[in-house]
Amino acid sequence: MQITIDLPTDLEQDLIRQAAQLNVPLQTLILETLRQRTQTTSGSISQWSDVVLSYTGLSDFPAIESYRDRPLENLP
């Protein structure tokens, strides 16, 4: 299927810039963006930013899972 849309100039320039930064064709960037948007079911769209979702924690801080097996009275 082929669809033609008119993009505002600022959006067009943003897409071109992002495609260049990612070193992917513009069409690939647009298709991936549309796929991500359409594969997200309603109600499951995250309100968290990518920065928060990609956070892996601090290497010297114990993982929260390490506290699950400890009785509450032993917590610091």
Secondary structure, DSSP 8 states (H G I E B T S, - for coil): --------HHHHHHHHHHHHHHT--HHHHHHHHHHHHHHS-TT----S-HHHHT----TTS--GGGGTTS-GGG--
